[in-house]
Amino acid sequence: MPAQAPRANRNAVLLGGLVLVVALVGGILFFTTGEDDGPGSTGSNEAGIAHVHGLGVDPKDGALYVGTHVGLFRVSENGAASLVAGRVQDFMGFTVVGPGHFLASGHPGAGQGGPGSLGLIESTDGGQTWQSLSLAGEADFHSLEARHGLVYGLNSLTGEFMVSQDGQTWDTRSQIPMADFAVSPDDPEVVLATTEQGLMRSDDGGRIFEPVAASPVLLLVTWADATIVGVEPDGTVHASADDGQSWQQRGSLDAAPQALAATDAGEVFAAVEGAILASSDGGRSFTVRYTD
């Protein structure tokens, strides 16, 4: 049966201020909460690459950017990591729109003030400065993607899958317990979502999702060019070249994944505890790009 949840009012009062989405996959418990960490929270007293929430490659120079619980980092090909602009801030969602153009979400750092959830924020100078676009105090996007002139986001505060044409006004498309999603590079209406029931597919921009038969149970998924790459909770990597209808097992991260990204050139980047891994062969083999 198609999965279609009723639209929720994002101004509704949440029970106890908390929405909890729980999935038990392969004996591992995954959950997303809408609990507000509050202004000034970073979840860590040390600035370093830990608790990675987003990865992206800047087409301006090919640099890898890593959104973490304590800031945005730039990682060079030799593995050197630097905190962008010295800004300690919780980046819960992060995506690259274009050269030097980023979108993110999360929570403010110490002394930055404002609401506990940043909503959608934007940088047009490679992460040096950020401006608020919308939904401050109303949304904490744990997954973000910019494609086809649209912004797609998974709001962890409400569990809503949302889409915006301008980053300002939003359309709530559905509300299903997904962990991650990916948008087709060819069709803005085709969206894949990872859930505890398995991979789901929408052909109407995320309004209705239906199960994808014979697909692996994935935690993270990314869609670059014609190839979809997904990772199971245990780190097993799969790929599909036919819009997710069939899958081939490739390599393994040998650890639970935290974030995943791929490029049109066949590069795959994955974050695991304490390391960023890189693949130049579509996820068949990985080398360590960064380790703490």
ZADO-1210 file (C-alpha; in nm, 4 decimals, padded with zeros to 6 digits):
<atoms>
<atom x="00.0000" y="00.0000" z="00.0000" code="MET" pos="1"/>
<atom x="00.1241" y="00.3517" z="-00.0676" code="PRO" pos="2"/>
<atom x="00.2544" y="00.5379" z="00.2351" code="ALA" pos="3"/>
<atom x="00.0875" y="00.8745" z="00.2635" code="GLN" pos="4"/>
<atom x="00.0614" y="01.0553" z="00.5937" code="ALA" pos="5"/>
<atom x="-00.1741" y="01.3435" z="00.6626" code="PRO" pos="6"/>
<atom x="-00.0256" y="01.6884" z="00.6353" code="ARG" pos="7"/>
<atom x="00.0730" y="01.8299" z="00.9696" code="ALA" pos="8"/>
<atom x="00.0581" y="02.1908" z="01.0807" code="ASN" pos="9"/>
<atom x="00.4163" y="02.2851" z="01.1574" code="ARG" pos="10"/>
<atom x="00.2850" y="02.5357" z="01.4138" code="ASN" pos="11"/>
<atom x="00.1068" y="02.2618" z="01.6091" code="ALA" pos="12"/>
<atom x="00.2126" y="02.2033" z="01.9678" code="VAL" pos="13"/>
<atom x="00.4289" y="01.8921" z="01.9920" code="LEU" pos="14"/>
<atom x="00.3810" y="01.6542" z="02.2812" code="LEU" pos="15"/>
<atom x="00.6421" y="01.7460" z="02.5388" code="GLY" pos="16"/>
<atom x="00.8261" y="01.9461" z="02.2728" code="GLY" pos="17"/>
<atom x="00.9603" y="01.6239" z="02.1267" code="LEU" pos="18"/>
<atom x="00.8933" y="01.4140" z="01.8205" code="VAL" pos="19"/>
<atom x="01.0607" y="01.0744" z="01.8203" code="LEU" pos="20"/>
<atom x="01.1005" y="00.8605" z="01.5110" code="VAL" pos="21"/>
<atom x="01.2381" y="00.5156" z="01.5832" code="VAL" pos="22"/>
<atom x="01.3525" y="00.2446" z="01.3455" code="ALA" pos="23"/>
<atom x="01.4975" y="-00.0924" z="01.4382" code="LEU" pos="24"/>
<atom x="01.7054" y="-00.2145" z="01.1456" code="VAL" pos="25"/>
<atom x="01.9308" y="-00.5157" z="01.1606" code="GLY" pos="26"/>
<atom x="01.9259" y="-00.5083" z="01.5401" code="GLY" pos="27"/>
<atom x="02.0453" y="-00.1469" z="01.5523" code="ILE" pos="28"/>
<atom x="01.8249" y="00.1274" z="01.6917" code="LEU" pos="29"/>
<atom x="01.8102" y="00.4469" z="01.4891" code="PHE" pos="30"/>
<atom x="01.6125" y="00.7485" z="01.5937" code="PHE" pos="31"/>
<atom x="01.5668" y="01.1131" z="01.5098" code="THR" pos="32"/>
<atom x="01.4387" y="01.3538" z="01.7688" code="THR" pos="33"/>
<atom x="01.3006" y="01.6999" z="01.7437" code="GLY" pos="34"/>
<atom x="01.4345" y="01.7900" z="02.0846" code="GLU" pos="35"/>
<atom x="01.5752" y="02.1402" z="02.0852" code="ASP" pos="36"/>
<atom x="01.9336" y="02.1576" z="02.2090" code="ASP" pos="37"/>
<atom x="01.8828" y="02.5275" z="02.2700" code="GLY" pos="38"/>
<atom x="02.0928" y="02.8287" z="02.1762" code="PRO" pos="39"/>
<atom x="02.4630" y="02.7913" z="02.2298" code="GLY" pos="40"/>
<atom x="02.4566" y="02.4120" z="02.2212" code="SER" pos="41"/>
<atom x="02.7156" y="02.2292" z="02.0138" code="THR" pos="42"/>
<atom x="02.7120" y="01.8912" z="02.1844" code="GLY" pos="43"/>
<atom x="03.0901" y="01.9018" z="02.2296" code="SER" pos="44"/>
<atom x="03.3502" y="02.1051" z="02.4099" code="ASN" pos="45"/>
<atom x="03.6131" y="02.0430" z="02.1442" code="GLU" pos="46"/>
<atom x="03.6144" y="02.1561" z="01.7824" code="ALA" pos="47"/>
<atom x="03.6920" y="01.8542" z="01.5666" code="GLY" pos="48"/>
<atom x="03.5361" y="01.6274" z="01.3076" code="ILE" pos="49"/>
<atom x="03.2860" y="01.4221" z="01.5056" code="ALA" pos="50"/>
<atom x="02.9168" y="01.3430" z="01.4728" code="HIS" pos="51"/>
<atom x="02.9084" y="01.4080" z="01.0979" code="VAL" pos="52"/>
<atom x="02.5676" y="01.5009" z="00.9561" code="HIS" pos="53"/>
<atom x="02.6447" y="01.6040" z="00.5986" code="GLY" pos="54"/>
<atom x="02.9051" y="01.5790" z="00.3228" code="LEU" pos="55"/>
<atom x="02.9390" y="01.7759" z="00.0013" code="GLY" pos="56"/>
<atom x="03.1904" y="01.8566" z="-00.2712" code="VAL" pos="57"/>
<atom x="03.2234" y="02.2190" z="-00.3823" code="ASP" pos="58"/>
<atom x="03.2406" y="02.2279" z="-00.7645" code="PRO" pos="59"/>
<atom x="03.4374" y="02.5511" z="-00.7364" code="LYS" pos="60"/>
<atom x="03.7559" y="02.3680" z="-00.6389" code="ASP" pos="61"/>
<atom x="03.6604" y="02.0056" z="-00.5696" code="GLY" pos="62"/>
<atom x="03.7077" y="02.0490" z="-00.1958" code="ALA" pos="63"/>
<atom x="03.5213" y="01.8182" z="00.0416" code="LEU" pos="64"/>
<atom x="03.3117" y="01.9901" z="00.3079" code="TYR" pos="65"/>
<atom x="03.1926" y="01.8144" z="00.6215" code="VAL" pos="66"/>
<atom x="02.9007" y="01.9372" z="00.8312" code="GLY" pos="67"/>
<atom x="02.9398" y="01.8271" z="01.1925" code="THR" pos="68"/>
<atom x="02.8024" y="01.8775" z="01.5415" code="HIS" pos="69"/>
<atom x="03.0749" y="02.1352" z="01.6080" code="VAL" pos="70"/>
<atom x="03.1127" y="02.3196" z="01.2781" code="GLY" pos="71"/>
<atom x="03.1764" y="02.3011" z="00.9049" code="LEU" pos="72"/>
<atom x="03.5133" y="02.1567" z="00.8035" code="PHE" pos="73"/>
<atom x="03.7048" y="02.1658" z="00.4770" code="ARG" pos="74"/>
<atom x="03.9058" y="01.8491" z="00.4138" code="VAL" pos="75"/>
<atom x="04.1858" y="01.8556" z="00.1577" code="SER" pos="76"/>
<atom x="04.2956" y="01.5597" z="-00.0548" code="GLU" pos="77"/>
<atom x="04.5886" y="01.4989" z="00.1802" code="ASN" pos="78"/>
<atom x="04.3515" y="01.4634" z="00.4753" code="GLY" pos="79"/>
<atom x="04.4118" y="01.7998" z="00.6415" code="ALA" pos="80"/>
<atom x="04.0952" y="01.9375" z="00.8016" code="ALA" pos="81"/>
<atom x="04.0248" y="02.2999" z="00.8867" code="SER" pos="82"/>
<atom x="03.7265" y="02.4556" z="01.0623" code="LEU" pos="83"/>
<atom x="03.5696" y="02.7005" z="00.8157" code="VAL" pos="84"/>
<atom x="03.5787" y="03.0600" z="00.9452" code="ALA" pos="85"/>
<atom x="03.6535" y="02.9278" z="01.2944" code="GLY" pos="86"/>
<atom x="03.2774" y="02.8994" z="01.3418" code="ARG" pos="87"/>
<atom x="03.1713" y="02.6492" z="01.6091" code="VAL" pos="88"/>
<atom x="02.8100" y="02.5628" z="01.5308" code="GLN" pos="89"/>
<atom x="02.5949" y="02.2508" z="01.5036" code="ASP" pos="90"/>
<atom x="02.5328" y="02.1655" z="01.1378" code="PHE" pos="91"/>
<atom x="02.2594" y="01.9004" z="01.1450" code="MET" pos="92"/>
<atom x="02.1897" y="01.9192" z="00.7716" code="GLY" pos="93"/>
<atom x="02.4301" y="02.0348" z="00.4986" code="PHE" pos="94"/>
<atom x="02.4271" y="02.0356" z="00.1191" code="THR" pos="95"/>
<atom x="02.6182" y="02.2026" z="-00.1642" code="VAL" pos="96"/>
<atom x="02.4036" y="02.3968" z="-00.4121" code="VAL" pos="97"/>
<atom x="02.6791" y="02.5223" z="-00.6431" code="GLY" pos="98"/>
<atom x="03.0242" y="02.6849" z="-00.6394" code="PRO" pos="99"/>
<atom x="03.0708" y="02.8343" z="-00.2930" code="GLY" pos="100"/>
<atom x="02.6956" y="02.8078" z="-00.2365" code="HIS" pos="101"/>
<atom x="02.5796" y="02.5985" z="00.0604" code="PHE" pos="102"/>
<atom x="02.2559" y="02.5337" z="00.2488" code="LEU" pos="103"/>
<atom x="02.2388" y="02.4015" z="00.6027" code="ALA" pos="104"/>
<atom x="02.0343" y="02.3652" z="00.9186" code="SER" pos="105"/>
<atom x="02.1071" y="02.2915" z="01.2825" code="GLY" pos="106"/>
<atom x="02.1615" y="02.4833" z="01.6036" code="HIS" pos="107"/>
<atom x="02.3549" y="02.8005" z="01.6947" code="PRO" pos="108"/>
<atom x="02.6888" y="02.7858" z="01.8684" code="GLY" pos="109"/>
<atom x="02.7758" y="02.9345" z="02.2052" code="ALA" pos="110"/>
<atom x="02.7015" y="03.3058" z="02.2250" code="GLY" pos="111"/>
<atom x="02.5348" y="03.3231" z="01.8832" code="GLN" pos="112"/>
<atom x="02.1825" y="03.3697" z="02.0200" code="GLY" pos="113"/>
<atom x="01.8608" y="03.3194" z="01.8291" code="GLY" pos="114"/>
<atom x="01.6219" y="03.0247" z="01.8396" code="PRO" pos="115"/>
<atom x="01.7463" y="02.6774" z="01.9196" code="GLY" pos="116"/>
<atom x="01.6724" y="02.5536" z="01.5679" code="SER" pos="117"/>
<atom x="01.8136" y="02.7536" z="01.2773" code="LEU" pos="118"/>
<atom x="01.5655" y="02.6464" z="01.0106" code="GLY" pos="119"/>
<atom x="01.7220" y="02.6915" z="00.6661" code="LEU" pos="120"/>
<atom x="02.0415" y="02.8955" z="00.6447" code="ILE" pos="121"/>
<atom x="02.2498" y="02.9872" z="00.3393" code="GLU" pos="122"/>
<atom x="02.6101" y="03.0720" z="00.2578" code="SER" pos="123"/>
<atom x="02.7242" y="03.2118" z="-00.0768" code="THR" pos="124"/>
<atom x="03.0900" y="03.2530" z="00.0193" code="ASP" pos="125"/>
<atom x="03.2001" y="02.8983" z="00.0905" code="GLY" pos="126"/>
<atom x="03.0757" y="02.8892" z="00.4486" code="GLY" pos="127"/>
<atom x="03.2503" y="03.2046" z="00.5657" code="GLN" pos="128"/>
<atom x="02.9207" y="03.3734" z="00.6528" code="THR" pos="129"/>
<atom x="02.5626" y="03.2509" z="00.6866" code="TRP" pos="130"/>
<atom x="02.2211" y="03.4131" z="00.6509" code="GLN" pos="131"/>
<atom x="01.8840" y="03.2899" z="00.7733" code="SER" pos="132"/>
<atom x="01.6395" y="03.2084" z="00.4933" code="LEU" pos="133"/>
<atom x="01.3330" y="03.0606" z="00.6641" code="SER" pos="134"/>
<atom x="01.1741" y="02.8531" z="00.9421" code="LEU" pos="135"/>
<atom x="01.4052" y="02.9715" z="01.2216" code="ALA" pos="136"/>
<atom x="01.2742" y="02.8108" z="01.5393" code="GLY" pos="137"/>
<atom x="01.0388" y="02.5889" z="01.3364" code="GLU" pos="138"/>
<atom x="01.2585" y="02.3430" z="01.1491" code="ALA" pos="139"/>
<atom x="01.5680" y="02.1346" z="01.2068" code="ASP" pos="140"/>
<atom x="01.6489" y="01.9727" z="00.8738" code="PHE" pos="141"/>
<atom x="01.8523" y="01.6567" z="00.9297" code="HIS" pos="142"/>
<atom x="01.8661" y="01.5895" z="00.5561" code="SER" pos="143"/>
<atom x="01.8779" y="01.8545" z="00.2830" code="LEU" pos="144"/>
<atom x="01.9122" y="01.8457" z="-00.0941" code="GLU" pos="145"/>
<atom x="01.9078" y="02.1196" z="-00.3578" code="ALA" pos="146"/>
<atom x="01.8167" y="02.0122" z="-00.7113" code="ARG" pos="147"/>
<atom x="01.6127" y="02.1315" z="-01.0087" code="HIS" pos="148"/>
<atom x="01.5891" y="02.4786" z="-00.8562" code="GLY" pos="149"/>
<atom x="01.4143" y="02.3299" z="-00.5511" code="LEU" pos="150"/>
<atom x="01.5141" y="02.2657" z="-00.1908" code="VAL" pos="151"/>
<atom x="01.4068" y="01.9359" z="-00.0348" code="TYR" pos="152"/>
<atom x="01.4272" y="01.8843" z="00.3406" code="GLY" pos="153"/>
<atom x="01.3432" y="01.6364" z="00.6168" code="LEU" pos="154"/>
<atom x="01.2328" y="01.8328" z="00.9235" code="ASN" pos="155"/>
<atom x="01.3248" y="01.6305" z="01.2310" code="SER" pos="156"/>
<atom x="01.1031" y="01.8415" z="01.4567" code="LEU" pos="157"/>
<atom x="00.7883" y="01.7172" z="01.2845" code="THR" pos="158"/>
<atom x="00.8954" y="01.4287" z="01.0595" code="GLY" pos="159"/>
<atom x="00.7726" y="01.6272" z="00.7583" code="GLU" pos="160"/>
<atom x="00.9216" y="01.5921" z="00.4117" code="PHE" pos="161"/>
<atom x="00.9129" y="01.9473" z="00.2760" code="MET" pos="162"/>
<atom x="00.9901" y="02.1181" z="-00.0560" code="VAL" pos="163"/>
<atom x="01.0542" y="02.4844" z="-00.1359" code="SER" pos="164"/>
<atom x="01.0918" y="02.6716" z="-00.4637" code="GLN" pos="165"/>
<atom x="01.2685" y="02.9708" z="-00.3117" code="ASP" pos="166"/>
<atom x="01.3978" y="02.8640" z="00.0304" code="GLY" pos="167"/>
<atom x="01.1372" y="03.0905" z="00.1890" code="GLN" pos="168"/>
<atom x="00.7969" y="02.9256" z="00.1561" code="THR" pos="169"/>
<atom x="00.7502" y="02.5532" z="00.2010" code="TRP" pos="170"/>
<atom x="00.5098" y="02.2823" z="00.0912" code="ASP" pos="171"/>
<atom x="00.4701" y="01.9870" z="00.3267" code="THR" pos="172"/>
<atom x="00.4513" y="01.6851" z="00.0980" code="ARG" pos="173"/>
<atom x="00.4266" y="01.3921" z="00.3428" code="SER" pos="174"/>
<atom x="00.5147" y="01.2696" z="00.6887" code="GLN" pos="175"/>
<atom x="00.6650" y="00.9212" z="00.6973" code="ILE" pos="176"/>
<atom x="00.9429" y="00.7915" z="00.9258" code="PRO" pos="177"/>
<atom x="01.2337" y="00.8141" z="00.6813" code="MET" pos="178"/>
<atom x="01.6008" y="00.8245" z="00.7766" code="ALA" pos="179"/>
<atom x="01.7329" y="00.9761" z="00.4532" code="ASP" pos="180"/>
<atom x="01.6249" y="01.0626" z="00.0999" code="PHE" pos="181"/>
<atom x="01.7680" y="01.1259" z="-00.2458" code="ALA" pos="182"/>
<atom x="01.6244" y="01.3111" z="-00.5454" code="VAL" pos="183"/>
<atom x="01.6669" y="01.1947" z="-00.9040" code="SER" pos="184"/>
<atom x="01.9098" y="01.4136" z="-01.1010" code="PRO" pos="185"/>
<atom x="01.6798" y="01.3796" z="-01.4036" code="ASP" pos="186"/>
<atom x="01.3311" y="01.4217" z="-01.2566" code="ASP" pos="187"/>
<atom x="01.2336" y="01.6524" z="-00.9681" code="PRO" pos="188"/>
<atom x="00.9301" y="01.4333" z="-00.8954" code="GLU" pos="189"/>
<atom x="01.1251" y="01.1131" z="-00.8254" code="VAL" pos="190"/>
<atom x="01.2402" y="01.0768" z="-00.4652" code="VAL" pos="191"/>
<atom x="01.3823" y="00.7737" z="-00.2840" code="LEU" pos="192"/>
<atom x="01.3494" y="00.7418" z="00.0934" code="ALA" pos="193"/>
<atom x="01.5100" y="00.4984" z="00.3358" code="THR" pos="194"/>
<atom x="01.2740" y="00.3578" z="00.5992" code="THR" pos="195"/>
<atom x="01.2620" y="00.0674" z="00.8437" code="GLU" pos="196"/>
<atom x="01.0356" y="-00.1153" z="00.5951" code="GLN" pos="197"/>
<atom x="01.2958" y="-00.0763" z="00.3216" code="GLY" pos="198"/>
<atom x="01.3485" y="00.1604" z="00.0330" code="LEU" pos="199"/>
<atom x="01.0465" y="00.3686" z="-00.0729" code="MET" pos="200"/>
<atom x="00.9941" y="00.5592" z="-00.3972" code="ARG" pos="201"/>
<atom x="00.7803" y="00.8602" z="-00.4820" code="SER" pos="202"/>
<atom x="00.6933" y="00.9659" z="-00.8361" code="ASP" pos="203"/>
<atom x="00.5007" y="01.2777" z="-00.7331" code="ASP" pos="204"/>
<atom x="00.7632" y="01.4833" z="-00.5538" code="GLY" pos="205"/>
<atom x="00.7365" y="01.3126" z="-00.2166" code="GLY" pos="206"/>
<atom x="00.3600" y="01.3183" z="-00.1639" code="ARG" pos="207"/>
<atom x="00.3063" y="00.9421" z="-00.1858" code="ILE" pos="208"/>
<atom x="00.5746" y="00.6773" z="-00.1333" code="PHE" pos="209"/>
<atom x="00.5542" y="00.3120" z="-00.2351" code="GLU" pos="210"/>
<atom x="00.7916" y="00.0237" z="-00.1493" code="PRO" pos="211"/>
<atom x="01.0686" y="-00.0666" z="-00.3924" code="VAL" pos="212"/>
<atom x="01.0615" y="-00.4432" z="-00.4343" code="ALA" pos="213"/>
<atom x="01.3759" y="-00.6498" z="-00.3757" code="ALA" pos="214"/>
<atom x="01.5800" y="-00.3569" z="-00.2479" code="SER" pos="215"/>
<atom x="01.8256" y="-00.3788" z="00.0427" code="PRO" pos="216"/>
<atom x="01.7336" y="-00.2139" z="00.3721" code="VAL" pos="217"/>
<atom x="01.9406" y="00.1029" z="00.3485" code="LEU" pos="218"/>
<atom x="02.0121" y="00.3678" z="00.6079" code="LEU" pos="219"/>
<atom x="02.1646" y="00.6321" z="00.3765" code="LEU" pos="220"/>
<atom x="02.1217" y="00.6940" z="00.0055" code="VAL" pos="221"/>
<atom x="02.2695" y="00.9360" z="-00.2493" code="THR" pos="222"/>
<atom x="02.1930" y="00.9789" z="-00.6204" code="TRP" pos="223"/>
<atom x="02.4631" y="01.1122" z="-00.8502" code="ALA" pos="224"/>
<atom x="02.4311" y="01.1033" z="-01.2278" code="ASP" pos="225"/>
<atom x="02.2718" y="00.7711" z="-01.3293" code="ALA" pos="226"/>
<atom x="02.3947" y="00.5740" z="-01.0288" code="THR" pos="227"/>
<atom x="02.2329" y="00.5488" z="-00.6872" code="ILE" pos="228"/>
<atom x="02.4557" y="00.4520" z="-00.3959" code="VAL" pos="229"/>
<atom x="02.3142" y="00.3296" z="-00.0668" code="GLY" pos="230"/>
<atom x="02.4606" y="00.2013" z="00.2587" code="VAL" pos="231"/>
<atom x="02.3122" y="-00.0461" z="00.5035" code="GLU" pos="232"/>
<atom x="02.3291" y="00.0202" z="00.8806" code="PRO" pos="233"/>
<atom x="02.6295" y="-00.2149" z="00.9039" code="ASP" pos="234"/>
<atom x="02.8218" y="-00.0282" z="00.6316" code="GLY" pos="235"/>
<atom x="02.7554" y="-00.2598" z="00.3367" code="THR" pos="236"/>
<atom x="02.7502" y="-00.0555" z="00.0149" code="VAL" pos="237"/>
<atom x="02.5046" y="-00.1151" z="-00.2699" code="HIS" pos="238"/>
<atom x="02.4512" y="00.0561" z="-00.6058" code="ALA" pos="239"/>
<atom x="02.1752" y="00.0752" z="-00.8642" code="SER" pos="240"/>
<atom x="02.1944" y="00.1908" z="-01.2255" code="ALA" pos="241"/>
<atom x="01.8218" y="00.1551" z="-01.3036" code="ASP" pos="242"/>
<atom x="01.6548" y="00.4063" z="-01.0727" code="ASP" pos="243"/>
<atom x="01.6613" y="00.1680" z="-00.7769" code="GLY" pos="244"/>
<atom x="01.4795" y="-00.1244" z="-00.9390" code="GLN" pos="245"/>
<atom x="01.7756" y="-00.3615" z="-00.8972" code="SER" pos="246"/>
<atom x="02.0810" y="-00.3438" z="-00.6731" code="TRP" pos="247"/>
<atom x="02.4350" y="-00.4805" z="-00.6718" code="GLN" pos="248"/>
<atom x="02.6449" y="-00.5169" z="-00.3590" code="GLN" pos="249"/>
<atom x="02.9749" y="-00.3348" z="-00.3928" code="ARG" pos="250"/>
<atom x="03.2099" y="-00.2756" z="-00.1003" code="GLY" pos="251"/>
<atom x="03.1860" y="-00.2061" z="00.2706" code="SER" pos="252"/>
<atom x="03.2696" y="00.0772" z="00.5078" code="LEU" pos="253"/>
<atom x="03.3399" y="-00.1784" z="00.7832" code="ASP" pos="254"/>
<atom x="03.1565" y="00.0539" z="01.0223" code="ALA" pos="255"/>
<atom x="02.8182" y="00.2167" z="01.0721" code="ALA" pos="256"/>
<atom x="02.7686" y="00.5123" z="00.8348" code="PRO" pos="257"/>
<atom x="02.7014" y="00.8669" z="00.9554" code="GLN" pos="258"/>
<atom x="02.6797" y="01.0534" z="00.6234" code="ALA" pos="259"/>
<atom x="02.7098" y="00.9781" z="00.2521" code="LEU" pos="260"/>
<atom x="02.7729" y="01.1734" z="-00.0685" code="ALA" pos="261"/>
<atom x="02.8643" y="01.0957" z="-00.4287" code="ALA" pos="262"/>
<atom x="02.9721" y="01.2882" z="-00.7380" code="THR" pos="263"/>
<atom x="02.9003" y="01.2503" z="-01.1084" code="ASP" pos="264"/>
<atom x="03.2595" y="01.1329" z="-01.1533" code="ALA" pos="265"/>
<atom x="03.1951" y="00.8154" z="-00.9528" code="GLY" pos="266"/>
<atom x="03.3501" y="00.9374" z="-00.6292" code="GLU" pos="267"/>
<atom x="03.1779" y="00.8286" z="-00.3090" code="VAL" pos="268"/>
<atom x="03.2444" y="00.9806" z="00.0322" code="PHE" pos="269"/>
<atom x="03.1250" y="00.8330" z="00.3595" code="ALA" pos="270"/>
<atom x="03.1623" y="00.9361" z="00.7206" code="ALA" pos="271"/>
<atom x="03.2036" y="00.6777" z="00.9946" code="VAL" pos="272"/>
<atom x="03.3008" y="00.7199" z="01.3566" code="GLU" pos="273"/>
<atom x="03.6379" y="00.8972" z="01.3614" code="GLY" pos="274"/>
<atom x="03.7021" y="00.8951" z="00.9858" code="ALA" pos="275"/>
<atom x="03.6005" y="01.0140" z="00.6400" code="ILE" pos="276"/>
<atom x="03.6339" y="00.7477" z="00.3702" code="LEU" pos="277"/>
<atom x="03.6680" y="00.8029" z="-00.0050" code="ALA" pos="278"/>
<atom x="03.6075" y="00.5782" z="-00.3047" code="SER" pos="279"/>
<atom x="03.7077" y="00.6470" z="-00.6646" code="SER" pos="280"/>
<atom x="03.5375" y="00.3373" z="-00.8068" code="ASP" pos="281"/>
<atom x="03.1748" y="00.3904" z="-00.7138" code="GLY" pos="282"/>
<atom x="03.1915" y="00.2369" z="-00.3681" code="GLY" pos="283"/>
<atom x="03.3712" y="-00.0875" z="-00.4469" code="ARG" pos="284"/>
<atom x="03.6746" y="00.0042" z="-00.2369" code="SER" pos="285"/>
<atom x="03.7527" y="00.2820" z="00.0094" code="PHE" pos="286"/>
<atom x="04.0569" y="00.4625" z="00.1417" code="THR" pos="287"/>
<atom x="04.0810" y="00.6871" z="00.4457" code="VAL" pos="288"/>
<atom x="04.0612" y="01.0550" z="00.3480" code="ARG" pos="289"/>
<atom x="04.0619" y="01.1823" z="00.7074" code="TYR" pos="290"/>
<atom x="04.1043" y="01.0274" z="01.0504" code="THR" pos="291"/>
<atom x="04.1079" y="01.1895" z="01.3922" code="ASP" pos="292"/>
</atoms>
